[in-house]
Amino acid sequence: MSHPFKNILLIGGGGDLGKHVLTALLTHPPFTITILTRHSSTSRFPPNPSLKIHPISDDYPPSELLSAFKNQDVVISCITTSQEGVQIRMIDATVAAEVKRFVPAEFGSNSADQRCMELVPLMRGKRDVVEYLRGKEATGLTWTSFVTGQFFDWGIESGFLGFDVQARRAKIWDDGTARWSATNFATVGLAVKNALLMSEKTANRYLFTASHTHSSNEVLAAFEKATGEKWDVTRINGEDKTRKAQELFAKGDENGGYTLILTSSFVSGYGNDFTAETKLDNELLGLPEERLEHSVDEVLKT
């Protein structure tokens, strides 16, 4: 059965996640893809007959959004998730342009879990965006939000998840046994593409993906085995780290908010293990089974 989506507009296609979403979309030739790119952007995209570039002013004016969204079936947002007001403006434009599906910049921690929402103030904008989308369902607009956990490959390579590959060091929270779900960038892109190919089954809902669900100790063991070396380990007291992060955030320091995102993964009780408290949608989305050892090897190649 053919799917109803053909014209896809991607916002943030030059970003860390967006470029992987774009790569996945380009593997499906029936899609005609438009990249919405700000005038100040320095991103460059490879020539492709399925790809168009639509420039827009940096502040995303409503009139320019409406013009860009005309005749689009799907709008995918991969912008910074803190831009809640911009996403609301985009949703209004999708409704006005009669776009069929909006995919918000949801990707990341489990913002569908109330405990996570209460812990991480930075996540509340995500919930507000989804609630706004729900309020627009009566107009005919549908939505799909992806809960991916942390980005595994990026989180390791950047050091955000506490693993320093070059120095062979790791920061492990508490006893390191809390299990957390995470998804590789390319798998997120594949999930987005495949979701658009089954529009009815993925409409108006959260989709949960995970390349891996492991404890930090298991991730550390995989790196030690792959490198043939024992790593230096620093143990982090999760309760103290979380309390200090909350104090920082209360003072207006967003670094505290980012630390709370780590709490939502490395401390049990915040919906961080998707295999235990939710139903993974990997099978529905046709995602491949991924071995932790393979992902570790790929990270070590970079």
N, C-alpha and C positions, 0 to 999 in steps of 0.2 A: 504494500500500500504506500502510495506517495505521501510525503509529509507536506504540510502547508507552508513551510518556511523556505523562502528562497533568498530574499534580500536581507542581509545581516549587516548591521552597523556596530562597529566596535570602538569603544572609547577607551583610550589608554593602551592602544595596541603596541606602543613602543616601550612599555614598562616591563619590569621583571616578570610579572605574571602575564601581562597582555600579549607579549610576543609569543608565549607558548600557546595561548588561546588562539592567536592568529595562525600559528603553524598548523594546529589541529584543524581549524576551519578550512584552510587551504587544501587539505587532503580530500575534501568533498567538493569536486568540481561543480556540481549543480548550484552551490552557493555563489551568489554575487556579494562580495564583501566590500564594505566601505569603512575606511579608517577615519574617524573624526580626530583631527589633530589641531592643537592650538597653534596660533601664528608664531609663538615664541619657541615652539618645540624644535629640537634639533634631531629628532628621530628620523631615520631613513628606512624605507621599506623596499624590498626587492621587487623588480618588475614582475607583474603577474597579470595575465588577462582577466583573472577573476577579482582583481583588487583595484579599488578606486580610493583616492585620497580626497577628503573634504575638509578644507581649512575652516577654522572658527576662531573668533576673538577669544582671548585668554579667559575672560570672565563668563564665558558661556551665556551670552544674552538669549533670552527666551525666543526672540524672533529668529535668531540664527539657528537655534536648536530646532525650532519648528520646521524651518526650511531644510535642514539636514535630515530630519526624521521622515519627511514626506516620502511615501512609497517604500518605506522600510517595513519588513515583517517583524524583525527582532532588533532590539537595542541591548547591547551588553556593556556594562560599566565595569571597567577595571581601574578606575581612578582611586586615589587615596580615600580610604573609608571614612576619614574624619570629615570629608566634605559632604555632610548630610544635607545641608541646604541646597547644594548644587544638584545632588541626586533628586531631591524633591522637585526642583525645577525641571530636571530631565524627565521625570515621570509625568509631570503636567504636559510637557511637550509631546510625549509618546501618546497620551490620551488624545490630545488635540490633532495629532497627525494620524490617528487611528492605527497605531502600531499594535501588533498582536501580542508580543511578549517582551517583557523587560527583565533583564538579569542584573540585579544590583551587585555592588561591590561588597558581597557578603563574605567571601572566601576567608577562612581562618578559624578562630576559636568558636566554640559551640554557643553562639549567641541565641540559639533556640532554647537553651537551658537557663532557667530563672536564676539559679545559683551563680552561674557564670556572669550573668548580667549584673547581679548585685555586687559581685566582686570587682568587675572590670568596667569602670565608668566609660572607657573608650568604646566599649561594645554597644552602649545604649543607643547610639545613633543608628547602628545597624538594625536594631529592633524597631526603632521608630520608622525607618524606611520601609521595612516589611509591613508594618501596620498600615502605613500610608498606601502601600500597594494593595493590601487587602481591601481597603476602602474604595479602591478604584475598580475592583472586579466587576461591579455592576455596569461599568462602561464598556465591558468587553475585553479590557486589558487583562492578560494573564501574566504570571511571574514565576520565576524559578530562582531559589536561593541555594547556594552551594556552601555547605559546612564541611570544610576540608581538614580541620585541625591545622597545626603548623605546617608550613611548607618544608618538607623534610630536607631535600637537597639544598635549597637556599639557606635554611636555618643552620645546617651544619657548615656550609661553605662560608657564610657570613660571620659565624661565631655566635649568632643570636641564641642558639640552643645550648650554648655552653661548652661546645666541643672545639678545641683548637687543634686542627689537623696538623699544621706545620710544627707546632711545639709539642705535640703529643700530650696535651693536657685536657682535662675535662672537669667541669663543675657539676657535681651531682647533688641534687636536692634530697635532703633527709637520707633515708636508707636506699634510695634509688629504685624502689620496687613498684612505685606507682606506674600504671600503664597509661600511655597516651597515644592517641591516633594522630597520624600525620600523612600528608600526601605530597608526592613529588610534583613539581611544576608541570611536566609533560602530561602526567596523569590527570591533573586538573583540566588542562586544555582538552584532552580527550573526553573527559566527562561532560564538559560544556558542549562540545560538538555533538556527541551522541545523544544528549538530552534534547537537542533541537530536532533530532531525527525521530523522536517519539513524543511528539508535542502533547498528546492527550495525557499520557502517563506521567508527565513531568510538570504539568500545569498546576500553579497555585500551591506549591509545597516546597519544603526544604528537602534537599538531597544530601545525604551523608556519604562521603567518600574517605577512603584511607588506603594508602599504599602499604602502610605498616601500622600495627598496634603492638608496641613493645614497651618495656621499662627502660629507663636510662641505663641501668646496669647491663641490660641485654645489648643495647646499642654500643656501650663502651666495650663489652666483650667482643663484639663483632669487629670493632676497629682494632682492638689489640690483636685479634687473630689475623686480620688482614695485613697489619703492619709488622707483625712478629715482634712487637715491643710492648712492654708494660707502660701504661700512661700514668702521668702524675695526676692524682685526683684530689680535688678540693671539695670537701663536703659543705653544703649550704644548709643552714637551718631554715627550713621553709617558713615557719611561723614568724621568726624574727625578720626574715627578708620581706615577707608580705606586709608586716606591720610598718616597717620603715618605708616601703613603697607607698603604702596608703598615706603616710604622713607627707611624703614628698609630693604626691599628687594633690593632696589637700592644699599645699602651698603653691600650686600652679605649675609644678614641674612634671611635664608629660613623661619624663623618663620613669617616674613612678608607675605610670599607667602601663608602660611597656613591660616592666617587671611583673605587674599583676597578670599580664597575658601569660607569662611563664608560669606563674602560680596556677593558672587555670589548666595548664598541662601537667606540671610536675607534682602537684598536690592533689590527692584523690578527693572526689566529691564535687567536682565542677563540670561533670559531663564530658570529661576528657577521654574516656575510653568508649569509643563508639560501638565496639563489639559487645559491651556489657549493658549499656543503658539505652541504646537506640538500635534501629535496624539499618545496617549498611546497605547502600544502594549500588554497590560495586557490580553485582550481578545484573541488576536491571540495566545499568549503563554499559554493560559489556566491557568492563575494565579488566585488564590482565591481572593475574596473580603476580605479585612482586615479592621477591625474596630480599630480606634485609641485607644479606651478604652481597647481593648484586648492587643494591643502592650504595652501600659502603664502598664497593670497588669503583663505582662510577664517580663518587665524590673524590676518591683518592687520585683519580686520573686528572682532575682539574687543577 
